[in-house]
């Protein structure tokens, strides 16, 4: 049963991989948008920060889930 716990925790931590890829894509698109319309950089930056915070919370939820899986078994 310990092997299944390790597999489950590993899969839960993989949410960090998806979050990292998503954050990289969002940041690159925001940089492109600011390059095209520098006058809208304030609005773009605020939307980017909101999106990055939500994406990071997904990674944190995956990490916490992995910790719960490990310590509850």
mmJSON file of the N, C-alpha and C atoms, coordinates in Angstrom:
{"data_MODEL":{"atom_site":{
"group_PDB":["ATOM","ATOM","ATOM","ATOM","ATOM","ATOM","ATOM","ATOM","ATOM","ATOM","ATOM","ATOM","ATOM","ATOM","ATOM","ATOM","ATOM","ATOM","ATOM","ATOM","ATOM","ATOM","ATOM","ATOM","ATOM","ATOM","ATOM","ATOM","ATOM","ATOM","ATOM","ATOM","ATOM","ATOM","ATOM","ATOM","ATOM","ATOM","ATOM","ATOM","ATOM","ATOM","ATOM","ATOM","ATOM","ATOM","ATOM","ATOM","ATOM","ATOM","ATOM","ATOM","ATOM","ATOM","ATOM","ATOM","ATOM","ATOM","ATOM","ATOM","ATOM","ATOM","ATOM","ATOM","ATOM","ATOM","ATOM","ATOM","ATOM","ATOM","ATOM","ATOM","ATOM","ATOM","ATOM","ATOM","ATOM","ATOM","ATOM","ATOM","ATOM","ATOM","ATOM","ATOM","ATOM","ATOM","ATOM","ATOM","ATOM","ATOM","ATOM","ATOM","ATOM","ATOM","ATOM","ATOM","ATOM","ATOM","ATOM","ATOM","ATOM","ATOM","ATOM","ATOM","ATOM","ATOM","ATOM","ATOM","ATOM","ATOM","ATOM","ATOM","ATOM","ATOM","ATOM","ATOM","ATOM","ATOM","ATOM","ATOM","ATOM","ATOM","ATOM","ATOM","ATOM","ATOM","ATOM","ATOM","ATOM","ATOM","ATOM","ATOM","ATOM","ATOM","ATOM","ATOM","ATOM","ATOM","ATOM","ATOM","ATOM","ATOM","ATOM","ATOM","ATOM","ATOM","ATOM","ATOM","ATOM","ATOM","ATOM","ATOM","ATOM","ATOM","ATOM","ATOM","ATOM","ATOM","ATOM","ATOM","ATOM","ATOM","ATOM","ATOM","ATOM","ATOM","ATOM","ATOM","ATOM","ATOM","ATOM","ATOM","ATOM","ATOM","ATOM","ATOM","ATOM","ATOM","ATOM","ATOM","ATOM","ATOM","ATOM","ATOM","ATOM","ATOM","ATOM","ATOM","ATOM","ATOM","ATOM","ATOM","ATOM","ATOM","ATOM","ATOM","ATOM","ATOM","ATOM","ATOM","ATOM","ATOM","ATOM","ATOM","ATOM","ATOM","ATOM","ATOM","ATOM","ATOM","ATOM","ATOM","ATOM","ATOM","ATOM","ATOM","ATOM","ATOM","ATOM"],
"id":[1,2,3,4,5,6,7,8,9,10,11,12,13,14,15,16,17,18,19,20,21,22,23,24,25,26,27,28,29,30,31,32,33,34,35,36,37,38,39,40,41,42,43,44,45,46,47,48,49,50,51,52,53,54,55,56,57,58,59,60,61,62,63,64,65,66,67,68,69,70,71,72,73,74,75,76,77,78,79,80,81,82,83,84,85,86,87,88,89,90,91,92,93,94,95,96,97,98,99,100,101,102,103,104,105,106,107,108,109,110,111,112,113,114,115,116,117,118,119,120,121,122,123,124,125,126,127,128,129,130,131,132,133,134,135,136,137,138,139,140,141,142,143,144,145,146,147,148,149,150,151,152,153,154,155,156,157,158,159,160,161,162,163,164,165,166,167,168,169,170,171,172,173,174,175,176,177,178,179,180,181,182,183,184,185,186,187,188,189,190,191,192,193,194,195,196,197,198,199,200,201,202,203,204,205,206,207,208,209,210,211,212,213,214,215,216,217,218,219],
"type_symbol":["N","C","C","N","C","C","N","C","C","N","C","C","N","C","C","N","C","C","N","C","C","N","C","C","N","C","C","N","C","C","N","C","C","N","C","C","N","C","C","N","C","C","N","C","C","N","C","C","N","C","C","N","C","C","N","C","C","N","C","C","N","C","C","N","C","C","N","C","C","N","C","C","N","C","C","N","C","C","N","C","C","N","C","C","N","C","C","N","C","C","N","C","C","N","C","C","N","C","C","N","C","C","N","C","C","N","C","C","N","C","C","N","C","C","N","C","C","N","C","C","N","C","C","N","C","C","N","C","C","N","C","C","N","C","C","N","C","C","N","C","C","N","C","C","N","C","C","N","C","C","N","C","C","N","C","C","N","C","C","N","C","C","N","C","C","N","C","C","N","C","C","N","C","C","N","C","C","N","C","C","N","C","C","N","C","C","N","C","C","N","C","C","N","C","C","N","C","C","N","C","C","N","C","C","N","C","C","N","C","C","N","C","C","N","C","C","N","C","C"],
"label_atom_id":["N","CA","C","N","CA","C","N","CA","C","N","CA","C","N","CA","C","N","CA","C","N","CA","C","N","CA","C","N","CA","C","N","CA","C","N","CA","C","N","CA","C","N","CA","C","N","CA","C","N","CA","C","N","CA","C","N","CA","C","N","CA","C","N","CA","C","N","CA","C","N","CA","C","N","CA","C","N","CA","C","N","CA","C","N","CA","C","N","CA","C","N","CA","C","N","CA","C","N","CA","C","N","CA","C","N","CA","C","N","CA","C","N","CA","C","N","CA","C","N","CA","C","N","CA","C","N","CA","C","N","CA","C","N","CA","C","N","CA","C","N","CA","C","N","CA","C","N","CA","C","N","CA","C","N","CA","C","N","CA","C","N","CA","C","N","CA","C","N","CA","C","N","CA","C","N","CA","C","N","CA","C","N","CA","C","N","CA","C","N","CA","C","N","CA","C","N","CA","C","N","CA","C","N","CA","C","N","CA","C","N","CA","C","N","CA","C","N","CA","C","N","CA","C","N","CA","C","N","CA","C","N","CA","C","N","CA","C","N","CA","C","N","CA","C","N","CA","C","N","CA","C","N","CA","C"],
"label_alt_id":[null,null,null,null,null,null,null,null,null,null,null,null,null,null,null,null,null,null,null,null,null,null,null,null,null,null,null,null,null,null,null,null,null,null,null,null,null,null,null,null,null,null,null,null,null,null,null,null,null,null,null,null,null,null,null,null,null,null,null,null,null,null,null,null,null,null,null,null,null,null,null,null,null,null,null,null,null,null,null,null,null,null,null,null,null,null,null,null,null,null,null,null,null,null,null,null,null,null,null,null,null,null,null,null,null,null,null,null,null,null,null,null,null,null,null,null,null,null,null,null,null,null,null,null,null,null,null,null,null,null,null,null,null,null,null,null,null,null,null,null,null,null,null,null,null,null,null,null,null,null,null,null,null,null,null,null,null,null,null,null,null,null,null,null,null,null,null,null,null,null,null,null,null,null,null,null,null,null,null,null,null,null,null,null,null,null,null,null,null,null,null,null,null,null,null,null,null,null,null,null,null,null,null,null,null,null,null,null,null,null,null,null,null,null,null,null,null,null,null],
"label_comp_id":["UNK","UNK","UNK","UNK","UNK","UNK","UNK","UNK","UNK","UNK","UNK","UNK","UNK","UNK","UNK","UNK","UNK","UNK","UNK","UNK","UNK","UNK","UNK","UNK","UNK","UNK","UNK","UNK","UNK","UNK","UNK","UNK","UNK","UNK","UNK","UNK","UNK","UNK","UNK","UNK","UNK","UNK","UNK","UNK","UNK","UNK","UNK","UNK","UNK","UNK","UNK","UNK","UNK","UNK","UNK","UNK","UNK","UNK","UNK","UNK","UNK","UNK","UNK","UNK","UNK","UNK","UNK","UNK","UNK","UNK","UNK","UNK","UNK","UNK","UNK","UNK","UNK","UNK","UNK","UNK","UNK","UNK","UNK","UNK","UNK","UNK","UNK","UNK","UNK","UNK","UNK","UNK","UNK","UNK","UNK","UNK","UNK","UNK","UNK","UNK","UNK","UNK","UNK","UNK","UNK","UNK","UNK","UNK","UNK","UNK","UNK","UNK","UNK","UNK","UNK","UNK","UNK","UNK","UNK","UNK","UNK","UNK","UNK","UNK","UNK","UNK","UNK","UNK","UNK","UNK","UNK","UNK","UNK","UNK","UNK","UNK","UNK","UNK","UNK","UNK","UNK","UNK","UNK","UNK","UNK","UNK","UNK","UNK","UNK","UNK","UNK","UNK","UNK","UNK","UNK","UNK","UNK","UNK","UNK","UNK","UNK","UNK","UNK","UNK","UNK","UNK","UNK","UNK","UNK","UNK","UNK","UNK","UNK","UNK","UNK","UNK","UNK","UNK","UNK","UNK","UNK","UNK","UNK","UNK","UNK","UNK","UNK","UNK","UNK","UNK","UNK","UNK","UNK","UNK","UNK","UNK","UNK","UNK","UNK","UNK","UNK","UNK","UNK","UNK","UNK","UNK","UNK","UNK","UNK","UNK","UNK","UNK","UNK","UNK","UNK","UNK","UNK","UNK","UNK"],
"label_asym_id":["A","A","A","A","A","A","A","A","A","A","A","A","A","A","A","A","A","A","A","A","A","A","A","A","A","A","A","A","A","A","A","A","A","A","A","A","A","A","A","A","A","A","A","A","A","A","A","A","A","A","A","A","A","A","A","A","A","A","A","A","A","A","A","A","A","A","A","A","A","A","A","A","A","A","A","A","A","A","A","A","A","A","A","A","A","A","A","A","A","A","A","A","A","A","A","A","A","A","A","A","A","A","A","A","A","A","A","A","A","A","A","A","A","A","A","A","A","A","A","A","A","A","A","A","A","A","A","A","A","A","A","A","A","A","A","A","A","A","A","A","A","A","A","A","A","A","A","A","A","A","A","A","A","A","A","A","A","A","A","A","A","A","A","A","A","A","A","A","A","A","A","A","A","A","A","A","A","A","A","A","A","A","A","A","A","A","A","A","A","A","A","A","A","A","A","A","A","A","A","A","A","A","A","A","A","A","A","A","A","A","A","A","A","A","A","A","A","A","A"],
"label_entity_id":["1","1","1","1","1","1","1","1","1","1","1","1","1","1","1","1","1","1","1","1","1","1","1","1","1","1","1","1","1","1","1","1","1","1","1","1","1","1","1","1","1","1","1","1","1","1","1","1","1","1","1","1","1","1","1","1","1","1","1","1","1","1","1","1","1","1","1","1","1","1","1","1","1","1","1","1","1","1","1","1","1","1","1","1","1","1","1","1","1","1","1","1","1","1","1","1","1","1","1","1","1","1","1","1","1","1","1","1","1","1","1","1","1","1","1","1","1","1","1","1","1","1","1","1","1","1","1","1","1","1","1","1","1","1","1","1","1","1","1","1","1","1","1","1","1","1","1","1","1","1","1","1","1","1","1","1","1","1","1","1","1","1","1","1","1","1","1","1","1","1","1","1","1","1","1","1","1","1","1","1","1","1","1","1","1","1","1","1","1","1","1","1","1","1","1","1","1","1","1","1","1","1","1","1","1","1","1","1","1","1","1","1","1","1","1","1","1","1","1"],
"label_seq_id":[1,1,1,2,2,2,3,3,3,4,4,4,5,5,5,6,6,6,7,7,7,8,8,8,9,9,9,10,10,10,11,11,11,12,12,12,13,13,13,14,14,14,15,15,15,16,16,16,17,17,17,18,18,18,19,19,19,20,20,20,21,21,21,22,22,22,23,23,23,24,24,24,25,25,25,26,26,26,27,27,27,28,28,28,29,29,29,30,30,30,31,31,31,32,32,32,33,33,33,34,34,34,35,35,35,36,36,36,37,37,37,38,38,38,39,39,39,40,40,40,41,41,41,42,42,42,43,43,43,44,44,44,45,45,45,46,46,46,47,47,47,48,48,48,49,49,49,50,50,50,51,51,51,52,52,52,53,53,53,54,54,54,55,55,55,56,56,56,57,57,57,58,58,58,59,59,59,60,60,60,61,61,61,62,62,62,63,63,63,64,64,64,65,65,65,66,66,66,67,67,67,68,68,68,69,69,69,70,70,70,71,71,71,72,72,72,73,73,73],
"pdbx_PDB_ins_code":[null,null,null,null,null,null,null,null,null,null,null,null,null,null,null,null,null,null,null,null,null,null,null,null,null,null,null,null,null,null,null,null,null,null,null,null,null,null,null,null,null,null,null,null,null,null,null,null,null,null,null,null,null,null,null,null,null,null,null,null,null,null,null,null,null,null,null,null,null,null,null,null,null,null,null,null,null,null,null,null,null,null,null,null,null,null,null,null,null,null,null,null,null,null,null,null,null,null,null,null,null,null,null,null,null,null,null,null,null,null,null,null,null,null,null,null,null,null,null,null,null,null,null,null,null,null,null,null,null,null,null,null,null,null,null,null,null,null,null,null,null,null,null,null,null,null,null,null,null,null,null,null,null,null,null,null,null,null,null,null,null,null,null,null,null,null,null,null,null,null,null,null,null,null,null,null,null,null,null,null,null,null,null,null,null,null,null,null,null,null,null,null,null,null,null,null,null,null,null,null,null,null,null,null,null,null,null,null,null,null,null,null,null,null,null,null,null,null,null],
"Cartn_x":[0.813,0.0,0.86,2.083,2.947,3.307,3.428,3.723,2.598,1.374,0.216,0.152,0.526,0.547,1.584,2.745,3.797,3.37,2.7,2.223,1.17,0.255,-0.781,-0.201,0.777,1.41,2.188,2.846,3.578,2.657,1.516,0.549,-0.023,-0.223,-0.744,0.269,1.539,2.581,2.745,2.333,2.451,1.62,0.702,-0.036,0.915,2.03,3.027,3.65,3.8,4.333,3.389,2.128,1.139,1.038,1.115,1.046,2.26,3.422,4.631,4.577,4.09,3.957,2.944,1.833,0.805,1.289,2.055,2.587,3.582,4.393,5.342,4.652,3.618,2.87,2.177,1.557,0.863,1.828,2.995,3.976,4.491,4.728,5.214,4.16,2.909,1.835,1.652,1.832,1.727,2.868,4.068,5.196,4.958,4.387,4.048,3.009,2.006,0.94,1.481,2.376,2.965,3.847,4.521,5.344,4.511,3.308,2.438,1.7,1.276,0.54,1.108,2.18,2.809,1.898,0.966,0.077,-0.896,-1.089,-2.007,-1.265,-0.012,0.801,0.253,-0.332,-0.886,-2.009,-2.915,-4.048,-3.584,-2.629,-2.101,-1.402,-0.611,0.108,-0.843,-1.902,-2.843,-3.576,-3.962,-4.601,-3.622,-2.377,-1.364,-1.165,-1.067,-0.86,-2.039,-3.247,-4.418,-4.37,-4.055,-3.967,-2.85,-1.707,-0.597,-0.921,-1.624,-2.015,-2.964,-3.91,-4.83,-4.115,-3.183,-2.419,-1.534,-0.916,-0.059,-0.868,-2.097,-2.925,-3.232,-3.346,-3.547,-2.347,-1.155,0.048,0.125,-0.251,-0.228,-1.249,-2.429,-3.432,-2.91,-2.218,-1.636,-0.588,0.243,1.278,0.663,-0.333,-1.001,-1.696,-2.307,-2.945,-1.918,-0.748,0.31,0.749,0.89,1.271,0.207,-1.038,-2.131,-2.107,-1.897,-1.849,-0.705,0.45,1.609,1.403,0.946,0.881,-0.368,-1.382,-2.571,-2.451,-1.431,-1.282,-0.362],
"Cartn_y":[-1.204,0.0,1.273,1.182,2.367,2.841,1.913,2.296,3.1,2.717,3.456,4.866,4.999,6.33,7.209,6.649,7.416,7.821,6.922,7.246,8.348,8.255,9.282,10.638,10.651,11.912,12.494,11.625,12.101,12.711,12.075,12.629,13.957,14.086,15.351,16.476,16.148,17.174,17.598,16.764,17.119,18.347,18.753,19.988,21.179,21.087,22.149,22.274,21.166,21.194,21.945,21.618,22.304,23.777,24.08,25.487,26.261,25.642,26.313,26.593,25.628,25.824,26.93,26.9,27.927,29.319,29.412,30.716,31.24,30.368,30.789,31.287,30.581,30.998,32.338,32.476,33.734,34.909,34.697,35.774,36.17,35.175,35.512,36.264,35.882,36.587,38.007,38.174,39.524,40.402,39.836,40.607,41.005,40.089,40.421,41.535,41.462,42.464,43.837,43.89,45.179,45.712,44.812,45.247,45.843,45.332,45.849,47.119,47.173,48.347,48.781,49.541,49.955,50.812,51.509,52.371,51.567,50.303,49.463,48.57,48.899,48.016,47.894,48.943,48.869,47.856,47.909,46.98,45.547,45.405,44.076,43.482,44.29,43.796,43.38,44.143,43.772,42.476,42.306,41.047,39.883,40.128,39.084,38.644,39.586,39.235,38.437,38.805,38.051,36.626,36.477,35.147,34.308,34.924,34.185,33.75,34.579,34.199,32.999,33.004,31.875,30.608,30.747,29.597,29.044,29.917,29.478,28.772,29.219,28.549,27.117,26.863,25.491,24.621,25.138,24.383,24.133,25.121,24.964,23.927,23.917,22.901,21.501,21.33,20.03,19.607,20.546,20.255,19.876,20.622,20.324,18.971,18.673,17.367,16.251,16.436,15.429,15.239,16.334,16.226,15.497,15.785,15.105,13.619,13.269,11.854,11.147,11.786,11.154,10.98,12.029,11.971,11.313,11.095,10.409,8.898,8.433,6.991,6.377],
"Cartn_z":[0.0,0.0,0.0,0.505,0.537,-0.863,-1.799,-3.173,-3.804,-3.494,-4.028,-3.449,-2.187,-1.564,-2.258,-2.542,-3.215,-4.62,-5.32,-6.666,-6.607,-5.654,-5.51,-5.157,-4.259,-3.884,-5.064,-5.829,-7.001,-8.039,-8.239,-9.194,-8.71,-7.409,-6.875,-7.048,-6.911,-7.052,-8.509,-9.446,-10.865,-11.246,-10.382,-10.665,-10.734,-10.013,-10.074,-11.446,-12.139,-13.503,-14.436,-14.369,-15.2,-14.862,-13.561,-13.15,-13.654,-13.602,-14.088,-15.573,-16.333,-17.778,-18.064,-17.358,-17.558,-17.194,-16.122,-15.724,-16.751,-17.301,-18.33,-19.578,-19.99,-21.18,-20.937,-19.764,-19.457,-19.406,-18.821,-18.737,-20.116,-20.972,-22.309,-23.107,-22.972,-23.688,-23.156,-21.844,-21.281,-21.778,-21.878,-22.396,-23.851,-24.638,-26.022,-26.076,-25.199,-25.197,-24.818,-23.845,-23.457,-24.579,-25.281,-26.411,-27.529,-27.705,-28.77,-28.359,-27.087,-26.596,-25.246,-25.26,-24.0,-23.115,-23.725,-22.931,-22.078,-22.378,-21.61,-20.62,-20.329,-19.491,-18.068,-17.526,-16.168,-16.058,-17.007,-16.998,-17.274,-18.188,-18.51,-17.291,-16.602,-15.423,-14.31,-14.1,-13.038,-13.374,-14.629,-15.029,-14.944,-15.306,-15.221,-13.777,-12.855,-11.446,-10.887,-11.268,-10.823,-11.361,-12.633,-13.233,-12.634,-12.366,-11.772,-10.346,-9.607,-8.244,-8.256,-9.166,-9.261,-9.721,-10.645,-11.119,-10.012,-9.254,-8.158,-7.073,-6.851,-5.852,-6.267,-7.545,-8.024,-7.67,-7.865,-7.519,-6.018,-5.228,-3.775,-3.33,-3.937,-3.602,-3.901,-5.006,-5.334,-4.325,-3.898,-2.913,-1.567,-1.145,0.122,0.046,-1.086,-1.264,-1.147,-1.741,-1.642,-0.197,0.536,1.945,2.757,2.495,3.198,2.89,1.635,1.241,1.962,2.047,2.674,4.17,4.838,6.3,6.858,6.048,6.516,6.366,5.656,5.453,6.479],
"occupancy":[1.0,1.0,1.0,1.0,1.0,1.0,1.0,1.0,1.0,1.0,1.0,1.0,1.0,1.0,1.0,1.0,1.0,1.0,1.0,1.0,1.0,1.0,1.0,1.0,1.0,1.0,1.0,1.0,1.0,1.0,1.0,1.0,1.0,1.0,1.0,1.0,1.0,1.0,1.0,1.0,1.0,1.0,1.0,1.0,1.0,1.0,1.0,1.0,1.0,1.0,1.0,1.0,1.0,1.0,1.0,1.0,1.0,1.0,1.0,1.0,1.0,1.0,1.0,1.0,1.0,1.0,1.0,1.0,1.0,1.0,1.0,1.0,1.0,1.0,1.0,1.0,1.0,1.0,1.0,1.0,1.0,1.0,1.0,1.0,1.0,1.0,1.0,1.0,1.0,1.0,1.0,1.0,1.0,1.0,1.0,1.0,1.0,1.0,1.0,1.0,1.0,1.0,1.0,1.0,1.0,1.0,1.0,1.0,1.0,1.0,1.0,1.0,1.0,1.0,1.0,1.0,1.0,1.0,1.0,1.0,1.0,1.0,1.0,1.0,1.0,1.0,1.0,1.0,1.0,1.0,1.0,1.0,1.0,1.0,1.0,1.0,1.0,1.0,1.0,1.0,1.0,1.0,1.0,1.0,1.0,1.0,1.0,1.0,1.0,1.0,1.0,1.0,1.0,1.0,1.0,1.0,1.0,1.0,1.0,1.0,1.0,1.0,1.0,1.0,1.0,1.0,1.0,1.0,1.0,1.0,1.0,1.0,1.0,1.0,1.0,1.0,1.0,1.0,1.0,1.0,1.0,1.0,1.0,1.0,1.0,1.0,1.0,1.0,1.0,1.0,1.0,1.0,1.0,1.0,1.0,1.0,1.0,1.0,1.0,1.0,1.0,1.0,1.0,1.0,1.0,1.0,1.0,1.0,1.0,1.0,1.0,1.0,1.0,1.0,1.0,1.0,1.0,1.0,1.0],
"B_iso_or_equiv":[0.0,0.0,0.0,0.0,0.0,0.0,0.0,0.0,0.0,0.0,0.0,0.0,0.0,0.0,0.0,0.0,0.0,0.0,0.0,0.0,0.0,0.0,0.0,0.0,0.0,0.0,0.0,0.0,0.0,0.0,0.0,0.0,0.0,0.0,0.0,0.0,0.0,0.0,0.0,0.0,0.0,0.0,0.0,0.0,0.0,0.0,0.0,0.0,0.0,0.0,0.0,0.0,0.0,0.0,0.0,0.0,0.0,0.0,0.0,0.0,0.0,0.0,0.0,0.0,0.0,0.0,0.0,0.0,0.0,0.0,0.0,0.0,0.0,0.0,0.0,0.0,0.0,0.0,0.0,0.0,0.0,0.0,0.0,0.0,0.0,0.0,0.0,0.0,0.0,0.0,0.0,0.0,0.0,0.0,0.0,0.0,0.0,0.0,0.0,0.0,0.0,0.0,0.0,0.0,0.0,0.0,0.0,0.0,0.0,0.0,0.0,0.0,0.0,0.0,0.0,0.0,0.0,0.0,0.0,0.0,0.0,0.0,0.0,0.0,0.0,0.0,0.0,0.0,0.0,0.0,0.0,0.0,0.0,0.0,0.0,0.0,0.0,0.0,0.0,0.0,0.0,0.0,0.0,0.0,0.0,0.0,0.0,0.0,0.0,0.0,0.0,0.0,0.0,0.0,0.0,0.0,0.0,0.0,0.0,0.0,0.0,0.0,0.0,0.0,0.0,0.0,0.0,0.0,0.0,0.0,0.0,0.0,0.0,0.0,0.0,0.0,0.0,0.0,0.0,0.0,0.0,0.0,0.0,0.0,0.0,0.0,0.0,0.0,0.0,0.0,0.0,0.0,0.0,0.0,0.0,0.0,0.0,0.0,0.0,0.0,0.0,0.0,0.0,0.0,0.0,0.0,0.0,0.0,0.0,0.0,0.0,0.0,0.0,0.0,0.0,0.0,0.0,0.0,0.0],
"pdbx_formal_charge":[null,null,null,null,null,null,null,null,null,null,null,null,null,null,null,null,null,null,null,null,null,null,null,null,null,null,null,null,null,null,null,null,null,null,null,null,null,null,null,null,null,null,null,null,null,null,null,null,null,null,null,null,null,null,null,null,null,null,null,null,null,null,null,null,null,null,null,null,null,null,null,null,null,null,null,null,null,null,null,null,null,null,null,null,null,null,null,null,null,null,null,null,null,null,null,null,null,null,null,null,null,null,null,null,null,null,null,null,null,null,null,null,null,null,null,null,null,null,null,null,null,null,null,null,null,null,null,null,null,null,null,null,null,null,null,null,null,null,null,null,null,null,null,null,null,null,null,null,null,null,null,null,null,null,null,null,null,null,null,null,null,null,null,null,null,null,null,null,null,null,null,null,null,null,null,null,null,null,null,null,null,null,null,null,null,null,null,null,null,null,null,null,null,null,null,null,null,null,null,null,null,null,null,null,null,null,null,null,null,null,null,null,null,null,null,null,null,null,null],
"auth_seq_id":[1,1,1,2,2,2,3,3,3,4,4,4,5,5,5,6,6,6,7,7,7,8,8,8,9,9,9,10,10,10,11,11,11,12,12,12,13,13,13,14,14,14,15,15,15,16,16,16,17,17,17,18,18,18,19,19,19,20,20,20,21,21,21,22,22,22,23,23,23,24,24,24,25,25,25,26,26,26,27,27,27,28,28,28,29,29,29,30,30,30,31,31,31,32,32,32,33,33,33,34,34,34,35,35,35,36,36,36,37,37,37,38,38,38,39,39,39,40,40,40,41,41,41,42,42,42,43,43,43,44,44,44,45,45,45,46,46,46,47,47,47,48,48,48,49,49,49,50,50,50,51,51,51,52,52,52,53,53,53,54,54,54,55,55,55,56,56,56,57,57,57,58,58,58,59,59,59,60,60,60,61,61,61,62,62,62,63,63,63,64,64,64,65,65,65,66,66,66,67,67,67,68,68,68,69,69,69,70,70,70,71,71,71,72,72,72,73,73,73],
"auth_comp_id":["UNK","UNK","UNK","UNK","UNK","UNK","UNK","UNK","UNK","UNK","UNK","UNK","UNK","UNK","UNK","UNK","UNK","UNK","UNK","UNK","UNK","UNK","UNK","UNK","UNK","UNK","UNK","UNK","UNK","UNK","UNK","UNK","UNK","UNK","UNK","UNK","UNK","UNK","UNK","UNK","UNK","UNK","UNK","UNK","UNK","UNK","UNK","UNK","UNK","UNK","UNK","UNK","UNK","UNK","UNK","UNK","UNK","UNK","UNK","UNK","UNK","UNK","UNK","UNK","UNK","UNK","UNK","UNK","UNK","UNK","UNK","UNK","UNK","UNK","UNK","UNK","UNK","UNK","UNK","UNK","UNK","UNK","UNK","UNK","UNK","UNK","UNK","UNK","UNK","UNK","UNK","UNK","UNK","UNK","UNK","UNK","UNK","UNK","UNK","UNK","UNK","UNK","UNK","UNK","UNK","UNK","UNK","UNK","UNK","UNK","UNK","UNK","UNK","UNK","UNK","UNK","UNK","UNK","UNK","UNK","UNK","UNK","UNK","UNK","UNK","UNK","UNK","UNK","UNK","UNK","UNK","UNK","UNK","UNK","UNK","UNK","UNK","UNK","UNK","UNK","UNK","UNK","UNK","UNK","UNK","UNK","UNK","UNK","UNK","UNK","UNK","UNK","UNK","UNK","UNK","UNK","UNK","UNK","UNK","UNK","UNK","UNK","UNK","UNK","UNK","UNK","UNK","UNK","UNK","UNK","UNK","UNK","UNK","UNK","UNK","UNK","UNK","UNK","UNK","UNK","UNK","UNK","UNK","UNK","UNK","UNK","UNK","UNK","UNK","UNK","UNK","UNK","UNK","UNK","UNK","UNK","UNK","UNK","UNK","UNK","UNK","UNK","UNK","UNK","UNK","UNK","UNK","UNK","UNK","UNK","UNK","UNK","UNK","UNK","UNK","UNK","UNK","UNK","UNK"],
"auth_asym_id":["A","A","A","A","A","A","A","A","A","A","A","A","A","A","A","A","A","A","A","A","A","A","A","A","A","A","A","A","A","A","A","A","A","A","A","A","A","A","A","A","A","A","A","A","A","A","A","A","A","A","A","A","A","A","A","A","A","A","A","A","A","A","A","A","A","A","A","A","A","A","A","A","A","A","A","A","A","A","A","A","A","A","A","A","A","A","A","A","A","A","A","A","A","A","A","A","A","A","A","A","A","A","A","A","A","A","A","A","A","A","A","A","A","A","A","A","A","A","A","A","A","A","A","A","A","A","A","A","A","A","A","A","A","A","A","A","A","A","A","A","A","A","A","A","A","A","A","A","A","A","A","A","A","A","A","A","A","A","A","A","A","A","A","A","A","A","A","A","A","A","A","A","A","A","A","A","A","A","A","A","A","A","A","A","A","A","A","A","A","A","A","A","A","A","A","A","A","A","A","A","A","A","A","A","A","A","A","A","A","A","A","A","A","A","A","A","A","A","A"],
"auth_atom_id":["N","CA","C","N","CA","C","N","CA","C","N","CA","C","N","CA","C","N","CA","C","N","CA","C","N","CA","C","N","CA","C","N","CA","C","N","CA","C","N","CA","C","N","CA","C","N","CA","C","N","CA","C","N","CA","C","N","CA","C","N","CA","C","N","CA","C","N","CA","C","N","CA","C","N","CA","C","N","CA","C","N","CA","C","N","CA","C","N","CA","C","N","CA","C","N","CA","C","N","CA","C","N","CA","C","N","CA","C","N","CA","C","N","CA","C","N","CA","C","N","CA","C","N","CA","C","N","CA","C","N","CA","C","N","CA","C","N","CA","C","N","CA","C","N","CA","C","N","CA","C","N","CA","C","N","CA","C","N","CA","C","N","CA","C","N","CA","C","N","CA","C","N","CA","C","N","CA","C","N","CA","C","N","CA","C","N","CA","C","N","CA","C","N","CA","C","N","CA","C","N","CA","C","N","CA","C","N","CA","C","N","CA","C","N","CA","C","N","CA","C","N","CA","C","N","CA","C","N","CA","C","N","CA","C","N","CA","C","N","CA","C","N","CA","C","N","CA","C","N","CA","C","N","CA","C"],
"pdbx_PDB_model_num":[1,1,1,1,1,1,1,1,1,1,1,1,1,1,1,1,1,1,1,1,1,1,1,1,1,1,1,1,1,1,1,1,1,1,1,1,1,1,1,1,1,1,1,1,1,1,1,1,1,1,1,1,1,1,1,1,1,1,1,1,1,1,1,1,1,1,1,1,1,1,1,1,1,1,1,1,1,1,1,1,1,1,1,1,1,1,1,1,1,1,1,1,1,1,1,1,1,1,1,1,1,1,1,1,1,1,1,1,1,1,1,1,1,1,1,1,1,1,1,1,1,1,1,1,1,1,1,1,1,1,1,1,1,1,1,1,1,1,1,1,1,1,1,1,1,1,1,1,1,1,1,1,1,1,1,1,1,1,1,1,1,1,1,1,1,1,1,1,1,1,1,1,1,1,1,1,1,1,1,1,1,1,1,1,1,1,1,1,1,1,1,1,1,1,1,1,1,1,1,1,1,1,1,1,1,1,1,1,1,1,1,1,1,1,1,1,1,1,1]
}}}
